[in-house]
Amino acid sequence: MSDEFNVPGRSFADGSDPIWTAMDKNDYTNNALHYYSPSHAATTGGNLDIKTTAEKTTVVGFDDDKGESMKVSKNFKSAMLQSWNKFCFTGGIIEASVELPGSSDIGGLWPAFWILGNLARHTYVGSSSNIWPWSKTSCDPGKEDAQKISGCLNTQHFGMGKGVGRGAPEIDIFEVQPGNVKHNTNQFSKMSVGQPFSSASLQVAPGKSWQRPGPGNWPGPEEWYNGMKYGPNSTQNIAFYGTYNHFKDAPSTAYDYWSDAISQNRQLAQKHFEGSHVFRLEWEPPSEKWGNGYLHWYLDEELILAINGTSITDVTGAEIPSEPSYIIFNTAVSKEWGFPQTCPPGCPCKNYDCLSPSFDDKCGFNPGFCPMLQADSAHMKVSWVRVYQDPENSVHKVGCSTPERPTRRWIEGNERNYMKEGDKKPLKEVPKGGGECEVGEIGGAFVEGICGGAKGGICKNGRCDCQPG
C-alpha cells in the first residue's frame, strides 16, 4: 500500500475516502484540549497537511463524576486520520516521510504516527475498555475478566476461535514532544535525552503487575524487560512505564490490569521540524519461522529500538502483536504532554485559551505557544506513507478482518461502541466512481475514457462510472 498524497484537495470526511477517515469528534482521552475536525486535514503541495489552530468548538460532553451531559468548550482544533476498518495490515514494514509541526523548542503539540489493533477505535472509549492494549492469545488464569476476549473462553462467538485471546495492542512509530527542557535537567534529570524527542513504543497488556520500577527511576534487577537493543542518540523512556487500568463502573477489581509502555526516546533537532524525515517500523509477528517475532524502529535508517518477542513473552506472556492494525496520523494538544511541569506562580492553570484576553487563561502555556498557533505554524506534513510485506511470508496479511484474527462480526455485534451519538453506522459508505476522466489511450488503443486503467470504469460526461463487478 502507498498513499503519496499528490492529489490536491482530497476530502477525508467520513464516507469520502477509501483509506482514511478524518475524525469529526471531541477527544475525551488524555486530558485533551482539542476537537478533531476534517477541516484540518488536507492535501496540498504534495503532502497530507494536518494543522492545529486556536479555535473554539462547543460540544455536548458527559461528566463521569456527575453522571450528566454538559456543554464543553475545546479551545483548539486539529485533525486525526484513521484507516480504521478500511485499511489494516498484519506484519511487514510501514514508513512515512514526515515534517513535524511547530518549532522544536516550543512545547505543547503532540504529533503522532502509530498503529492500533482494529478491535479498538481510538477516541471511542467504549470500544477499547478491557480490549486495549491486550496482546495475549493464551489463557491468563485470574485475568479472564480483565481481558474481554480471553484465551480462557471455551466458546466461539463472533466468528472468533475458542481459546484464542484477542485485543488491540498499540505500536507508536513516533510520539513527538517539542520543548526546551534539556537532557539531565528537570524531569529529564536522569535521562541523556531531553526535549525535543521522539518516543517509539510498544504499549501492551498484560503488563508487569509486580516489582515495577518507579516513574523517573532506572529499573533495578528484574524490574523491567531485558534483551532489547538501543540505537544512538536515544535512551530508555524511564518517565513512563505504563498505566494501571481501572474502570469506574466495573463490577470488581478483577477487571483491572496493568499495561506496559516499552519505549525509547530519540533526541530530535530543529531540522526535523523544517524538512521531511523517514520514520519506519519493521514488524514481524510470531510465527514458526521467526519464533516470538520482533519490532524494530528507525529514524532516517538509524536504529532507535529493537525488541525481541522473547523478551516480552518470558516476563508476562504477552506477545509481539498479531492483530490486524490500522494507521493513525494526528496532532493532539494535551496538558499531559509537553506543558510546563510546574504551574507558573500566580497562574491557576485551569483554563487554556489562546484567544482569551485574560492572563489567567493563557499563563499556563509554554512561552511562544499561542503566537506559534496564531502565526499558522503548526502543520504536520506527511509526504507519503507506505507499507511493504513479504509475499512469501504467510503471516503477513492485508485486511481488517483476517481468517486468523477476525474482527468484522465483533464490530457489527458491538457497533454502538464504535459510534458517536447521532451516527447510524460506524462508517459511512464510500461512493464508487465519480472521478474526473477524459478520452485517451491505453496500450496504444484509443478508448472513450481513462478510469483507473483497462480494468477501471467508463467515462460518462467527464466522470468515471464503475462497470459491473
N, C-alpha and C positions, 0 to 999 in steps of 0.2 A: 504494500500500500504506500502511496505517497500523496501528499497534498502540497503543491508548490505555491498555492495562494497567489497565482499570477493573474487570475481573472478579477478585475476590479469590480467593486460594487456588489459583491455577493451578500445575500441576506442569510443570517444564521438563526433567525427567529424560528420558533417551533413549527415544524412542517415545511421549512424552506430548503433544507439541505439534506442530502442522503447520508452524510457522515456526521455532521455536527448539529448540536442544539445549543444555542445560547440561552442561558437561564434568564427568565423574567420573573425574579423571585427575591424575596428577602432572605438573607443568610442568617440563620439563628445560631450557627456554630462559632466557637472560639471567640466569643465576645465581639462579633463582627460589627463594624461601624458603617458598613456599606450595603447598598442594594445592587443586585446584579441585573443589568439591563442589556437586551440585544442591541440597543443603540450604540453601545460602547465597544462593539466588536465589528470590525470592518476589514475589507481587503483593499489596500491602497499601496501603490508604489511597489508591487510585487511582494507585499507582506500581509500577514494577518496582523492587525493592529488592535491591541487591547488597551484602551485608555482608561484612566482613572481621573475623576473630576470631583470638585467640591460642589455637589448638587444635592438638594434636599428631596427626599422621597418619603411620603407619609403612607404607612401601611397599617393594616389591622393585624396585630400580633396577639400572642397568647401569653399571659402571665402565669407561669407554672406555680408560683407561690400563692397567688390569689385565686387561681383557678378560673380566670375570666379573660375574655377578649379585651384588648385595649389598643388604642392607636399608638403607633411607634414611629418616630421620625429618624430616618437614616440620613446622615449628613454627607455621605459620599456615594458616588455611583461608579461602578466598574463593570467588568464582564467576566463570565466564565463560560468557556466552550467545553462541552462534554460530547463524547461519542457513545454515551450510554445506550445500550440495547440497539445500536446501529452498527458500529464497527468495534469488534473486540478481537483480541488475539491471545494465544497462549504460547509463550516461549518465542525466542528469537532475539532480534536486535531492534531497538527503537532509538531514533536520534532526531534531534531538531536543531536548526540553526536559529539562535535567539539573540536579540539585543535587549538587554534588561532596561526596565523603566526608571525614570527619575535620575537622581545623582547618587553616586556611590557613597557619599558622606552624609546623606540626609536620611535618617531613619523614619520608618512609618509605613512604607509599602511592603507588601508580602506577595511577590510574584512566584508562581509555581508551575511546574510541568511534572505530571505524575500519572500513574495508572492505578485503577481500583477494580476489585472484583465486581462483576456485573450484578451480583445479588444485592449490592447496596448502591443506591443512587445518592450521590453526595448532595448535601443540604436537605434531603428528605429524611429527617432523623428517624422516622418510623421504620424506614427500610433497613437501617443499619443496627438497630438495637439487638445485641447478642448475635450479630452477624459480623460486624466489623471488629477487628481485622483477623478473624479466625482463619487459621491455615493448619488444621489438623484433621486428617482423614480417619485415623483410628480412634477407637473408643477411649475417652479420657474419664475413667471412673470418678464419680463425685462431681463432674462438671457437665452432666447431661443437660442441666437447665441453663447453665451459663452459655453453652454453645447451642444455639437454637436448632441447628440442623446437625445433630450429634452423630458420631460414628457408633454410638451405643444403641441407636434406634434399630430395631429389627423388622420394621415395616417399611414399605415403599410408598412414598407419597410424591405427587407432582412429577412423576417420571424419574425420580432420583433413585439410585441404587441403595438398597438397605445396607446398613453398616458402613456407610461412607460419609464421614463428616465433611461439612461444607462451610464456607464463609466468604468474606470479602477482604482479603489482605490488601495492604496498600504499599506501593513502592513509589517513593518520591525520587524522581530523577533530579529535580532540584527544588528546594525552597530557599529563596534568597532573602537575606536580611541586610539591607544597607545600613549605614550609620558611621559614626566617627569614634566609637569606643574601641580602642586598640587592644591588641593581644596583651596578656599578662597585666591587665588593669581591670578594675571594677568587676563586673560579672564574668569577665574572661581572665580573672587573675591567675587561674591555674591552667590556662589554655594558651597554646602558641599561635592560635588563630583568633582574630577579633573581627569586628565589622570592617568592611562588608564581607560576608561569607555566603557560600552556597552549601546547603545541607543535603547530603544524599542519604536516604534511609529506607530501611525495611521496617514497616510497622506491622506487628504480627502478634497473634494470640494462639495458644496460651503463653503468657509471659512468666518470668520467674516470680514465684509467689513467696520465695524465701531468700534470705541473705542477699538482699538487693543493695547496691551502692546508693549512697545518699546523693541527691542532686547537687552538682557542683564539685563533687569529690571524685577522685580517681578510684576505680574499682579495686577492692582488695582481692586476695586469692579466692578463686572460685565464686566471686560475686557477679561475674558477667560472662560473656561468651569469648571463647579463645579461638585461635587459629585463623584470624582474619588478617588480610593484607592491606596495608595503607599506602597511599601514594604520597608524593612530596607536597609541600605547602598545605598540609592538611593535619587534622587532629581529631581524635575521637571526641564526639559531642557528649561531654560529661554534664552539660547543663540540663539535659532531658533524657531520661531513660525509659519513659513510657508513662502509663497512667493506670490508675485503679478505676475500673468501670463499674459504677453503681447507678441503678435506675430507680428513680423515686417511687414509682408505682409497682415495683417488683414485689412478689409475694414474700420473698425471703432473701437472705444474703447468698443463697445457693445460686442466684442469678448473677452474682458479682464475679468479676475476674480481672486479672492483670493483663495488660497488653504492653509489649515492649517496643521501643524505638531504637533499633540498632543503626546508628548513624555516624557519619563522618563529616566534619566541617572543612570546607576547602576555601582558602583565602582567595578573595577576588580583588580586583583593582578597578580604577575608573575606566579602563579600556573595555571592560565587559559591559559597560553602560553606554558605550559610544560606537560599538560595532558588533557584528554578529559573531557568535562563538558556538561551537557544536557541543551539545550535551548528549551523552549516549549511555544507554543501559543495555547490557548483554544479559539475557535471562534464559537460563537453562533449567526447566522443571525437572523434578525427579524422574528417572527412567532406568531401565535395565542397563542402558549403555553408559549413562552419566551418573549413576548412583543417586546420591541425595541432591544433585543439582548444584547450581551456583548462581550468584548475581555479581556482575562487575559494572562499576560506574566509571565514566571517563568524562573529562573536560578537555576539548581540543586534543584528543588522542592520548592524554596523560591520565594514568590511573588515579582515581580518588579512593575507591574502596572495593575490596573483593571479599565476598562472603561464600564460604563453602557450606553447603547444606548440612553436612555432618556436624558442624559447629553448633547448629541450632537444634537439630534433632536429638543429639546426645544430651542436651540440657533439659528441654521441656517437651520434646516430642513433636513440636511444631515443625513445619516443613517449608522449604522453598515453595512459593505459590505455584499451584497448578490450575488455578481458576481462570476462565476467560475474563480478560480485563479490558477496560475501556480507557481512553485517553482524556486527560483534562488539562486545559490551559486556563489560568486565571490570575488575576491580581486582586488581593484582598487588602483591607485596612482593618487592623485589629490592635487594640491597646495591649494585647498579649505579645505582640511581635514588633520589636524594634522601637517601641516607645520608651521614654525615659523610665529607668528602673525606679527612681525615687521622684515623687511628685515635687515640683519646684515649690519653694517657700511661698506661702500666701496664695497658692493655687488650689482650688477644690478638686480638680481632676475628676469632675463628674460629667460634664458635657464637653464634647469635642466637635466644635463647629467653626470651620474656617470663615464662614460668611457672617458670623455674629460680630457686632461691634463691641461686645463685652469682653473684657480681659479674662474674666473667669472661664469663658467658653473656649479660649484659644491658648491659654497659658500652659496647657498640658502637652502641647505638641513639641517635637524637636524643632529647634530654630531652622527656619528655611523651608519647613514642610508645606505650610499654606502658600507662601509665594511660589513654590515649585509647581503646585497644582494650578494656581492662578495663571501661571505662565504657560500652561498646557504642555508641561514637560514630562508627564507621567505616561509614557507609551511603551508597552512591551510589544516588540516587533518580532514575529516569527516568520522567517524567510521560507522555511519548509519543515515538514515533519515526514519521516519515512520509517517503514517497518520492513525488516528483512527476515526471512525464515529459510531453513534448510529443507529442501523438498525431499531429502532422504530421511528426515527425522520425523517419525510418525507421531511424536509427542507435540510437535509444533502444529498448531491449529489456527484457523481463522474462523470466527463466528462467536456470537454472544451466548449461544446455547449449543454446546457440542454434545455428541453422544456420551462422552466420558463425564462431562460436567454440565448437565442440562440446567437451564435457568428459566426457560420460557414459561412452563406451566406454574412454577413457583411465583413468578411475577404476575401472571394472569390471576392466580388464586389469591394474591395479596395486593392487588393493584392499588387499593386506596393508600397503601404506604408509599407508593411511588408517584402520588398526585398531590397537587395543592388544591385548596378549596376552589370550586368552580370548574375544575378540569373534568372532562368527560372520559378521557383516556390519558395514560401517562405521556404518550407522544402522539402528535397529530400525524396523519398520513402525509407522506411526501409526494406531491403530484409528479407524474411521469410525463416527460416530454415538455414542450413549450419553449425550448431553447431557440435562439436565433439561428437561421440557416440560409444558405444561398446555393445556387447551382454551381457545379464544379466537376472535378474529375476524381475518380478512384481507380487506381491501377490502369490509368490511361484511357478508361472508358468514361464517356460523358454521362453524368447522371443528373436527375432533376434536382436533387438536394443532398447536401452532406450533413448527416445527423449521426455523429458518433461512428463513422466508418461504414464499411459494407454491411455490417450486421446491425446497424442502428435503425433509426426510423426513417420516415419520408418527409419531405419538405412541403408544407402546405401554407401558402400565403406568408412565407418568410419565417414560419415557426415549425419546429420539429414535432411530428406526430408519430407515436410509437406504433410499430407494426405488431400484429398479433403474436403473442409469445415472447 
